Amino acid sequence: MAYGAELEAQIRWTRYGIPHIQARDELGLGYGIGYAYARDNACLLAEEALTARGERSRYFGVDGKSSAGIGNLPSDFFYTWLNDNESLRRLRSAQPQPIRDLLDGYAAGYNRWLWDTQAAGTQCAGKAWLRPLESDDLLRLTRRLLVQSGAGQFAEAMMAAAPPGQATSSIVSDGEVLAAMERRENFHQNHGSNAVAVGSERSVDGNGLLLANPHFPWFGALRFYQMHLTIPGQLDVMGASLPGMPLVNIGFSKDLAWSHTVDTSSHFTLYRLDLDPQDPHSYRVDGQSRPLKEVTLRVRVREADGRVGTRSHTLYESEYGPLLSVPGKFPWNANEAFAVRDANLGNDRVLQQWYAIDHARSLDELRDSVERVQGIPWVNTLATDAEGKVLYLNQSVVPYLSQQQLADCAIPAFQKQGLPVLQGGRRACNWSSAPGARHAGLTPPEQMPALERQDFVQNSNDSAWLSNPAQPLTGFSPLVSRDSIPVSARARFALERLKGDGKIGPDDLQKLVTDNRVYVADLLLDDLLQLCKPAPAGAEAACAALGSWDRHVNLDSNPGFAYFQAFVARFLKIEGGWRLPFDPKLPLATPSGIALDKPEVRQQAQQALVAAGQEIDARKIQADETWGELQLTGDQANPLGIPGGTGNEGVYNAITSQWQGDHYRVLSGSSYIQLVDFTADGPKARGLLTFSQSSEPGSPHHRDQTELFARQQWPDLPFTDEQIKADPELKVMELRER
């Protein structure tokens, strides 16, 4: 590729393999980012780019799954549809020149590393699917990111949609579709976050203080990467980004620090189509019949005999979006079908959004960029600055429907399930434009939650309602933010620690994470132990473990959490199980306790305890094993115990792990951790990347930070030139190419 200018960047690596990349322009900066990222994660990015191109089956066959858990064939058809040529052309043409330069530079830097090293020593060296990247590959990854909280959650369901009377899709089974719906329901657990911004009224030194604690996958397309980006006189920002992103997504500068948490807003709506009784391939809107559009998708597939052939699939689209099918919930029969409309499919502003945030020099500039660009896809924004102002924004890409439309168009049966399903047979139910809207069909920032204060704001994947209980945010569209609903256990834990008027320092925020307290145990365990007097048959080991459990998930905690987690999953299904049910007037104190005074609840709770005991006993966990011996990452030859537990149980250091034979294998959770204190001498930051910089087992930076995380040590982050030059492991590289 001819760039018409020299590609030039300086990369300074400090301890733990953190690259500090400096260039004179965006082309050079992207060049340095791509090179540094390839050094640590070339194979990861190559495979994720292959996924976004719809080429998994071509190289791996139809067996196997992507890092998102989608089967190769349905994944390929979905991304072939999502990343069609016209969509890529529109996204590319919408980018201003600095963004194009970052993308072109990133691809060139990745390819330079590939050319220089031939990926020697990596897991994918010599593989046919390891190939140079183009900037379009990065745009495909961007679109993949955009639909994570929308159409991407319905990939299998879209591939399962077939007209009545036609054989159901052989691409994806009913079981795979239902499993995908379960993943959708667990999206917030696997892609959650905590963030706290403390202002001048509460911080020890009167300046801003921010804790960023996103909970993201430890593998795949959403695996964060640390980096520091500098263009002298224009940009100086440090933090973490997602694969293929030439920008910092969560980070800090000398002026401000910010983070994001996955929000509760709806970024899509479903439409129930009234099918034409004369033709199941058509639907009616205001009495007029409209044909479904048939889209033929083709992908290359490596067959069992090694030959590569072509398979095709027909996807059906309505004016709202593609049709989908979920057994028992969203059928396609003679009367009705369902389609999904994703607001982020038209979001061509996401890269410009983070570019603007990275360049913001004040909290006002950051807020203005979010409201002006309106490119945040599906997250809240929390921030603070050196002056000690704090900011919370629940402003992302959300469909706009008036209150009257919601009353007239939402289908009540689905409302109870928390799903935004609208009547597709009425033109009046289409998204509309609010006065002052910057983009047709989207909720304008003026109608979305925003809060500026001097004490604190926080969020743990709740609605905007109680970001600060002293100033509740109420009265918004249910598509944006609901109030008077239960608050997550993680938020209750944080708000309990933040209440009052005492001063808060960096160590206090760090302890929110490293304390590893199981907050829900404080709500239930005392009552649960009453059921152990005496222990019911089948729950003897459970009662013994729970009775001596310290209510934490530290490395030296006993296995009590395993039993407690299994019990809670069952307890939450008991009707009227809480002794004090949720009360919107007491949202931080309810629900609480087990209603043991109700005979039916007591009986069901005891049954839940026995069932939980039997489930965990079947895993042959020994009473003297510690949590650090049970929850592991790393390979079998060199496992590493990891502290933390699931956020649903109120563990702020949220870690999601899955039982695999003889241990719990970490899948997601605390990822990039950033704690920034704006001192009189500038920002003082500490933090780490829990899974370390490199996904390559042979890299010295494959688990160095993971070992720190296991010991709950957060190193200082070198930000100033002096700090970087003083690093004892500093390595400098000058990159040039024409």
C-alpha positions in Angstrom: 0.0 0.0 0.0 1.4 3.4 -0.9 0.9 6.0 1.8 2.5 9.0 0.2 4.4 9.7 3.4 6.9 8.1 5.6 5.6 5.8 8.3 7.4 6.6 11.5 6.9 5.9 15.2 8.8 5.4 18.3 7.8 2.6 20.7 9.1 2.6 24.3 8.2 -0.6 26.2 8.2 -0.4 30.0 7.9 -3.1 32.5 5.1 -5.7 31.8 5.4 -5.0 28.1 3.4 -1.7 28.1 4.1 0.2 24.8 4.4 4.0 24.9 3.9 4.9 21.3 4.9 8.3 19.9 4.5 9.7 16.4 4.2 13.0 14.6 0.8 12.2 13.1 -2.0 9.6 13.1 -0.5 7.5 10.3 2.6 7.0 12.3 0.7 6.5 15.5 -1.4 3.8 14.0 1.7 2.2 12.6 3.2 2.0 16.1 0.0 0.6 17.6 -0.3 -2.1 15.0 3.3 -3.2 15.4 3.2 -3.3 19.2 -0.1 -5.1 19.2 1.1 -7.7 16.7 4.2 -8.4 18.8 1.9 -9.5 21.6 -1.3 -10.8 19.9 -0.8 -11.3 16.2 -2.5 -14.7 16.2 -5.4 -13.5 18.3 -6.0 -10.5 15.9 -5.6 -12.7 12.8 -8.2 -15.2 14.0 -10.7 -12.5 15.1 -10.2 -10.7 11.7 -10.9 -14.0 10.0 -14.0 -14.4 12.1 -15.2 -10.9 11.1 -14.6 -11.8 7.4 -16.8 -14.8 7.7 -14.0 -17.3 6.9 -13.8 -19.6 9.9 -15.3 -22.6 8.0 -12.9 -22.1 5.1 -9.9 -22.7 7.3 -11.2 -24.7 10.3 -14.2 -26.5 8.9 -17.7 -26.4 10.2 -16.8 -28.0 13.5 -15.6 -25.7 16.3 -16.7 -22.3 17.5 -15.5 -18.7 17.5 -14.2 -17.0 20.7 -17.8 -15.7 21.1 -19.1 -19.3 21.3 -20.9 -19.3 18.0 -20.5 -22.3 15.6 -18.2 -21.7 12.7 -20.8 -21.9 10.0 -23.5 -19.7 11.5 -20.8 -17.3 12.5 -19.5 -17.1 8.9 -23.0 -16.5 7.5 -23.7 -13.8 10.1 -20.5 -11.9 9.5 -20.9 -12.2 5.7 -24.2 -10.5 6.2 -23.0 -7.9 8.7 -19.9 -6.9 6.9 -21.1 -6.8 3.3 -19.2 -4.5 0.9 -21.8 -1.7 0.9 -21.8 -1.5 4.7 -18.0 -1.3 4.8 -17.9 1.3 2.0 -20.3 3.5 4.0 -18.4 3.1 7.2 -15.1 3.9 5.5 -16.4 6.9 3.7 -17.8 8.3 6.9 -14.4 8.5 8.6 -12.5 11.8 8.6 -8.9 11.6 7.4 -7.2 11.3 10.9 -9.3 8.1 11.5 -8.4 6.7 8.1 -4.8 7.3 8.8 -5.0 5.5 12.1 -6.6 2.5 10.5 -4.1 2.5 7.5 -1.2 2.9 9.9 -2.4 0.1 12.2 -2.7 -2.4 9.3 0.7 -1.3 8.1 2.3 -1.8 11.5 0.8 -5.2 12.0 2.0 -6.2 8.5 5.5 -4.8 9.2 5.8 -7.0 12.3 4.5 -10.0 10.3 7.1 -9.4 7.6 10.0 -8.9 10.0 9.3 -11.9 12.1 7.2 -14.3 10.0 5.4 -14.8 13.4 8.2 -17.1 14.5 7.6 -18.7 17.8 3.8 -17.9 17.9 0.9 -20.4 18.0 -0.1 -19.5 14.4 3.3 -19.5 12.7 3.0 -21.0 9.2 -0.8 -21.2 9.3 -2.7 -20.6 6.1 -5.0 -18.2 7.8 -2.2 -15.9 9.1 -2.1 -13.2 6.5 -1.5 -9.4 6.2 -4.3 -7.2 7.4 -6.1 -4.4 5.5 -7.8 -1.4 7.1 -11.1 -2.9 6.1 -10.4 -5.8 8.5 -10.3 -3.3 11.3 -13.6 -1.8 10.1 -15.1 -5.3 10.1 -14.0 -5.7 13.7 -15.5 -2.3 14.5 -18.9 -3.4 13.2 -18.6 -6.6 15.1 -18.1 -4.6 18.3 -21.0 -2.3 17.5 -23.6 -5.1 17.5 -22.4 -6.9 20.7 -25.4 -5.6 22.5 -27.9 -6.0 19.7 -28.0 -8.1 16.5 -24.9 -9.9 17.5 -26.8 -11.6 20.3 -29.2 -13.0 17.8 -26.7 -14.4 15.2 -27.8 -18.0 15.6 -31.5 -17.0 15.8 -31.2 -15.1 12.5 -29.6 -18.2 10.8 -32.4 -20.4 12.2 -35.2 -18.3 10.6 -37.0 -20.2 7.8 -40.5 -19.8 6.3 -43.2 -22.2 7.5 -43.3 -25.4 5.6 -39.7 -25.1 4.7 -37.2 -27.4 6.3 -35.6 -25.8 9.4 -32.0 -24.6 9.0 -29.3 -27.2 9.0 -26.8 -24.5 9.9 -27.8 -24.2 13.5 -29.8 -26.4 15.9 -32.6 -25.4 18.2 -30.3 -26.2 21.1 -27.6 -23.9 19.8 -30.2 -21.1 19.4 -31.5 -21.6 23.0 -27.9 -21.6 24.3 -27.3 -18.3 22.5 -30.3 -16.9 24.2 -28.9 -17.9 27.5 -25.7 -16.2 26.6 -27.7 -13.1 25.8 -29.3 -13.1 29.2 -25.9 -13.5 30.8 -24.3 -10.7 28.7 -24.1 -8.3 31.7 -22.4 -10.9 33.9 -19.7 -11.7 31.3 -19.4 -8.1 30.0 -20.1 -6.1 33.1 -18.0 -3.4 34.8 -17.6 -1.2 37.9 -16.6 2.4 37.9 -16.4 5.0 40.6 -15.5 8.7 40.2 -14.8 10.6 43.4 -14.8 14.4 43.4 -13.4 17.3 45.4 -16.0 17.1 48.2 -15.1 13.5 49.1 -11.5 12.9 47.9 -8.7 13.1 50.4 -6.7 15.7 48.5 -9.7 17.6 47.0 -8.9 16.5 43.4 -10.5 13.9 41.2 -10.1 10.2 41.7 -11.3 7.4 39.4 -11.5 3.6 39.6 -12.0 1.8 36.3 -12.8 -1.9 36.7 -14.3 -3.3 33.5 -15.3 -7.0 33.5 -14.6 -8.4 30.1 -13.5 -11.7 28.5 -10.0 -12.9 29.1 -9.9 -14.3 25.6 -11.0 -13.3 22.1 -12.3 -10.2 20.4 -13.0 -8.2 23.6 -9.6 -8.8 25.3 -8.2 -5.4 26.4 -4.7 -4.2 25.6 -2.7 -1.5 27.5 -1.0 1.3 25.6 0.1 4.9 25.8 -0.4 7.1 22.7 1.3 10.5 22.1 1.4 13.0 19.3 3.4 15.9 20.7 1.2 19.0 21.2 -1.9 17.1 20.2 -2.4 13.9 22.2 -1.1 12.2 25.3 -3.4 9.5 26.6 -2.8 6.2 28.3 -5.2 3.3 29.0 -6.5 0.2 27.2 -8.2 -0.6 23.9 -9.9 -3.5 22.3 -8.3 -5.6 19.5 -8.1 -3.7 16.3 -8.9 -0.4 17.9 -6.3 2.3 17.1 -7.7 4.4 20.0 -7.8 4.2 23.8 -11.2 3.1 25.0 -10.7 3.5 28.8 -7.9 5.7 30.0 -6.6 9.0 31.3 -4.6 12.0 30.4 -3.0 14.8 32.4 -6.4 16.5 32.4 -9.0 13.8 33.0 -9.7 10.1 33.5 -12.7 8.1 32.3 -14.2 4.6 32.2 -17.2 2.8 30.8 -19.7 0.3 32.1 -22.1 -1.8 30.0 -25.4 0.0 30.3 -29.0 -1.3 30.7 -30.4 0.7 27.8 -32.0 -1.1 24.8 -29.9 -0.7 21.7 -32.4 -2.7 19.5 -36.1 -3.4 19.2 -37.8 -6.5 18.0 -40.8 -6.2 15.7 -43.6 -8.7 15.5 -44.6 -9.0 11.8 -48.2 -9.7 10.8 -47.8 -12.1 7.9 -49.9 -12.0 4.8 -52.3 -15.0 5.0 -51.9 -15.4 1.3 -48.1 -15.4 1.3 -45.8 -16.3 4.3 -43.0 -14.5 2.4 -44.8 -11.2 2.9 -46.0 -9.2 5.8 -48.6 -6.4 6.3 -48.0 -2.8 7.4 -51.2 -0.7 7.8 -53.0 -3.3 5.7 -50.6 -3.2 2.8 -48.6 -6.4 1.9 -44.8 -6.1 1.6 -42.5 -8.8 0.4 -39.6 -10.0 2.5 -36.3 -9.5 1.0 -34.3 -12.7 0.4 -30.5 -12.3 0.8 -28.4 -15.1 -0.5 -25.2 -15.6 1.5 -22.3 -17.7 0.4 -19.3 -18.9 2.4 -16.3 -21.1 1.6 -16.2 -24.3 3.7 -13.4 -26.8 4.2 -15.0 -30.2 4.0 -14.1 -33.3 5.8 -12.0 -34.5 2.9 -9.9 -31.3 2.9 -11.5 -29.8 -0.2 -12.9 -26.3 0.0 -16.4 -25.8 -1.4 -19.1 -23.2 -1.2 -22.3 -23.3 0.9 -25.2 -20.9 0.6 -27.9 -19.8 3.0 -30.9 -17.5 2.5 -31.5 -14.8 5.1 -34.8 -12.9 5.2 -35.1 -9.2 5.8 -38.0 -6.9 6.5 -37.9 -3.1 6.4 -37.1 -3.3 10.1 -34.2 -5.7 9.8 -33.5 -9.5 9.5 -35.9 -12.1 10.7 -35.1 -14.5 13.5 -36.5 -17.6 15.1 -36.2 -18.8 18.7 -38.1 -22.0 19.7 -40.9 -21.3 22.1 -40.4 -17.5 22.0 -40.1 -16.0 18.5 -41.7 -18.4 16.0 -42.1 -17.9 12.2 -45.5 -19.5 11.5 -48.4 -18.8 9.2 -49.5 -15.8 11.3 -46.4 -14.0 12.6 -42.7 -13.7 12.4 -40.1 -11.5 14.3 -37.4 -9.1 13.1 -34.6 -7.3 14.9 -33.6 -3.7 14.3 -30.3 -2.7 15.8 -29.6 1.0 16.3 -25.9 0.5 16.1 -25.9 -0.9 12.6 -26.0 2.7 11.4 -23.4 4.0 13.9 -20.6 5.1 11.7 -19.4 7.5 14.4 -17.9 5.1 17.0 -14.3 5.6 16.0 -14.8 9.4 15.9 -16.3 9.2 19.3 -13.3 7.7 21.0 -11.0 9.9 19.0 -12.8 12.9 20.5 -12.7 11.5 24.0 -8.9 10.7 23.7 -8.3 14.4 22.7 -10.6 16.0 25.3 -8.8 18.4 27.6 -11.6 18.9 30.1 -14.7 17.2 31.5 -16.8 19.7 29.6 -15.0 18.7 26.3 -15.6 15.0 27.0 -19.3 15.6 27.7 -19.7 17.8 24.7 -18.1 15.1 22.5 -20.4 12.4 23.7 -23.5 14.5 23.2 -22.4 15.9 19.9 -21.0 12.8 18.2 -23.5 10.4 19.8 -21.3 7.4 18.9 -21.0 5.5 22.2 -22.5 2.1 21.3 -23.7 0.4 24.5 -21.9 1.8 27.6 -22.2 4.4 30.3 -19.4 6.9 30.7 -18.0 8.0 34.1 -15.2 10.5 34.4 -13.4 13.0 36.6 -10.8 15.7 36.2 -8.0 17.4 38.0 -10.4 20.0 39.4 -12.4 17.3 41.2 -15.6 17.4 39.1 -17.2 14.1 38.4 -19.5 13.1 35.6 -21.9 10.2 34.8 -23.5 9.9 31.3 -26.0 7.2 30.2 -25.8 8.5 26.7 -25.4 5.8 24.0 -27.1 4.8 20.8 -30.7 4.1 21.8 -33.8 3.9 19.6 -36.3 6.8 20.1 -40.0 6.1 20.6 -42.4 8.6 22.2 -44.3 7.8 25.4 -47.4 7.5 23.3 -45.7 5.1 20.9 -44.5 2.9 23.8 -48.0 2.8 25.2 -49.5 2.0 21.8 -46.9 -0.3 20.3 -45.1 -2.3 23.0 -46.5 -5.8 23.3 -47.4 -6.4 27.0 -46.5 -10.1 27.0 -42.9 -9.4 26.1 -42.7 -6.3 28.3 -43.0 -8.6 31.3 -39.9 -10.4 30.0 -37.9 -7.2 29.7 -37.9 -7.4 25.9 -38.7 -4.4 23.7 -41.0 -6.0 21.1 -43.2 -3.7 19.0 -46.0 -4.1 16.6 -44.6 -4.3 13.2 -48.0 -4.1 11.5 -48.3 -0.4 12.1 -46.2 2.3 10.5 -46.8 4.4 13.6 -44.6 2.0 15.6 -41.5 2.8 13.7 -38.7 4.7 15.4 -39.3 8.5 15.3 -37.3 11.6 15.5 -37.4 13.7 18.6 -37.1 17.5 18.5 -33.4 18.4 18.5 -32.3 14.9 17.6 -28.9 14.8 15.9 -29.7 11.5 14.2 -33.1 10.3 13.0 -34.6 7.5 15.1 -32.2 7.9 18.0 -32.9 9.3 21.5 -31.3 12.7 21.8 -28.8 13.4 24.6 -31.2 15.9 26.2 -33.6 13.0 27.0 -30.9 10.8 28.5 -29.4 10.8 32.0 -26.4 13.0 32.8 -25.1 13.9 36.2 -22.3 16.3 37.3 -21.4 16.5 40.9 -18.5 17.2 43.3 -18.8 14.2 45.6 -19.1 10.9 43.6 -20.8 8.9 40.9 -20.7 5.2 40.4 -22.1 2.4 38.3 -22.1 -1.4 38.3 -24.2 -2.1 35.3 -27.4 -0.7 36.8 -29.7 1.8 35.3 -28.9 5.5 35.8 -31.3 5.7 38.8 -29.0 5.7 41.8 -25.6 6.6 40.3 -25.6 8.9 43.3 -28.5 8.2 45.7 -28.5 11.9 46.8 -29.7 12.9 43.3 -31.8 10.0 41.8 -32.1 10.1 38.0 -35.8 9.4 37.1 -38.4 9.9 34.5 -36.6 8.6 31.4 -37.9 6.3 28.6 -37.8 2.7 29.7 -35.6 2.1 26.6 -33.0 4.3 28.2 -33.2 3.9 32.0 -35.6 2.6 34.5 -36.1 3.7 38.1 -37.6 2.0 41.1 -36.1 -1.4 40.2 -33.7 -3.6 42.3 -30.2 -2.4 42.5 -27.4 -4.9 41.7 -25.5 -6.4 44.6 -22.2 -4.9 43.4 -23.7 -1.4 43.4 -25.2 -1.9 46.9 -21.8 -3.1 48.1 -20.1 0.0 46.6 -22.7 2.5 47.8 -22.4 1.0 51.3 -18.7 1.8 51.3 -19.2 5.2 49.7 -22.0 6.5 52.0 -21.5 9.2 54.6 -19.2 12.2 54.3 -15.8 10.6 55.1 -12.8 11.3 52.9 -11.9 8.7 50.2 -8.4 7.9 49.0 -6.9 5.7 46.3 -6.4 2.8 48.8 -10.1 2.9 49.7 -11.1 2.4 46.1 -8.5 -0.3 45.5 -10.0 -2.2 48.5 -13.4 -2.2 46.8 -11.8 -4.7 44.4 -9.2 -6.5 46.5 -11.5 -7.0 49.5 -13.2 -9.8 47.5 -16.2 -9.6 49.8 -19.3 -11.6 48.8 -22.0 -9.0 49.5 -24.9 -11.3 49.0 -23.5 -13.6 51.8 -24.2 -10.7 54.2 -27.9 -10.8 53.0 -28.5 -14.5 53.1 -25.8 -16.6 54.9 -27.0 -16.1 58.5 -30.5 -17.3 57.6 -29.1 -20.1 55.4 -27.0 -21.4 58.3 -30.3 -21.8 60.3 -31.2 -24.5 57.8 -28.0 -26.3 58.9 -29.2 -26.9 62.4 -29.0 -29.8 62.0 -27.6 -30.3 58.5 -30.2 -32.0 56.2 -29.2 -35.3 54.6 -27.2 -34.6 51.5 -26.0 -31.1 52.7 -23.6 -32.1 55.4 -20.5 -31.0 53.5 -22.2 -27.9 52.3 -23.2 -26.9 55.8 -19.7 -27.6 57.1 -18.1 -25.5 54.4 -20.6 -22.6 54.7 -20.3 -22.6 58.5 -16.5 -22.0 58.4 -16.5 -19.8 55.3 -15.1 -16.3 55.7 -17.6 -14.7 53.2 -14.8 -13.8 50.8 -13.3 -15.2 47.7 -9.6 -14.7 48.5 -7.0 -17.3 47.5 -7.0 -18.7 51.1 -10.9 -18.8 51.5 -12.4 -22.3 51.8 -14.8 -23.7 49.2 -17.8 -22.2 50.8 -18.4 -19.9 47.9 -19.0 -22.8 45.5 -21.8 -24.1 47.7 -23.2 -20.6 48.3 -23.2 -19.8 44.6 -25.0 -23.0 43.8 -27.6 -22.3 46.5 -28.2 -18.7 45.4 -28.9 -19.8 41.8 -31.8 -21.9 43.2 -32.9 -19.5 45.9 -33.6 -16.7 43.4 -36.2 -18.9 41.7 -38.3 -19.3 44.9 -41.4 -17.3 44.8 -41.5 -14.9 47.8 -38.2 -16.2 49.0 -36.9 -12.9 50.4 -37.8 -12.0 54.0 -37.6 -8.3 53.1 -38.6 -8.1 49.4 -37.5 -5.2 47.2 -38.9 -1.9 48.3 -38.3 1.1 45.9 -38.4 3.3 49.0 -35.5 1.3 50.5 -33.5 0.3 47.4 -30.2 -0.1 49.2 -31.5 -2.2 52.0 -33.8 -4.6 50.1 -34.2 -7.4 49.2 -32.7 -9.1 52.2 -32.9 -12.3 54.2 -34.7 -15.6 53.7 -38.4 -15.8 54.6 -37.9 -18.8 56.9 -41.1 -17.9 58.7 -43.0 -19.1 55.6 -43.2 -22.9 55.7 -43.2 -23.3 51.9 -40.2 -21.0 51.6 -38.3 -22.8 54.3 -39.0 -26.1 52.7 -37.9 -24.9 49.2 -34.8 -23.2 50.6 -33.8 -26.5 52.4 -34.3 -28.4 49.1 -32.2 -25.8 47.3 -29.5 -26.2 49.9 -29.5 -30.0 49.5 -29.5 -29.8 45.7 -26.6 -27.3 45.8 -24.7 -29.6 48.2 -25.2 -32.6 45.9 -24.1 -30.5 42.8 -20.8 -29.4 44.4 -20.2 -32.7 46.2 -20.3 -34.4 42.8 -17.2 -32.4 41.9 -15.2 -34.1 44.6 -14.0 -30.8 46.1 -12.1 -31.5 49.3 -12.9 -29.6 52.5 -9.3 -28.5 52.9 -9.0 -27.1 49.4 -8.7 -23.3 49.1 -10.4 -21.0 46.5 -7.0 -20.4 45.1 -6.6 -24.1 44.4 -10.0 -24.3 42.7 -10.3 -21.1 40.6 -7.5 -21.2 38.1 -6.0 -19.8 34.9 -3.0 -20.9 32.9 -2.1 -24.3 31.6 -2.2 -27.6 33.5 1.5 -27.7 34.0 1.6 -24.2 35.6 -1.9 -23.2 36.9 -2.4 -20.0 38.8 -5.0 -19.4 41.4 -7.2 -16.3 40.9 -9.2 -14.4 43.5 -12.7 -13.1 42.9 -16.2 -14.5 42.2 -19.3 -13.8 40.2 -20.8 -10.4 40.3 -24.3 -11.7 40.7 -23.3 -12.6 44.3 -22.1 -9.1 44.9 -18.3 -9.7 44.4 -16.9 -6.4 43.2 -13.9 -8.2 41.8 -16.2 -10.0 39.4 -14.7 -13.2 38.0 -16.8 -15.6 35.9 -15.3 -19.2 35.8 -16.6 -22.5 34.6 -16.2 -25.9 36.1 -13.9 -28.0 34.0 -13.3 -31.5 35.4 -11.4 -30.6 38.6 -11.3 -26.8 38.8 -13.1 -23.6 37.9 -11.5 -22.2 34.7 -11.5 -18.3 34.5 -13.4 -17.0 31.4 -14.0 -13.4 32.1 -14.1 -10.7 34.7 -11.8 -8.0 36.0 -9.7 -7.1 33.0 -8.1 -3.7 32.7 -7.9 -2.0 36.1 -7.1 1.6 36.4 -6.9 3.8 39.5 -6.1 7.5 38.8 -5.5 10.1 41.4 -5.1 13.7 40.2 -2.4 15.0 42.6 -0.7 18.4 42.7 2.0 16.9 40.6 -0.3 15.5 37.9 -2.1 12.2 37.5 -0.7 9.3 39.6 -2.0 6.1 38.2 -1.8 2.5 39.3 -3.3 -0.6 37.7 -2.8 -3.6 35.5 -4.2 -5.9 32.9 -5.3 -9.0 34.8 -4.6 -11.5 32.0 -1.4 -9.7 30.9 -0.5 -8.1 27.6 0.2 -11.1 25.4 -2.0 -14.1 24.5 1.1 -16.0 23.4 2.3 -18.6 26.0 5.9 -18.1 24.9 5.9 -14.4 25.6 7.5 -13.0 28.8 4.3 -10.9 29.1 1.9 -13.8 29.0 1.2 -14.0 32.7 3.5 -11.5 34.5 0.6 -9.1 35.3 -1.7 -12.1 36.1 0.7 -13.1 38.9 0.4 -9.5 40.2 -3.4 -9.7 40.1 -3.3 -13.0 41.9 -1.3 -11.3 44.7 -3.6 -8.3 44.4 -0.7 -5.9 43.7 -1.4 -3.0 41.4 1.8 -1.4 40.1 2.3 2.3 39.2 1.7 3.1 35.6 4.5 5.2 34.1 3.0 8.2 32.3 5.4 11.1 32.2 8.6 11.1 30.2 10.6 11.0 33.4 8.7 8.0 34.7 9.1 6.2 31.4 12.8 6.9 31.1 13.3 5.7 34.7 11.8 2.3 34.1 14.5 -0.3 34.7 13.2 -2.5 31.8 12.9 0.2 29.2 13.3 -0.9 25.6 13.2 1.6 22.7 12.5 0.9 19.0 12.4 3.4 16.2 10.1 2.2 13.4 10.3 3.6 9.8 8.9 2.6 6.5 8.1 4.3 3.3 
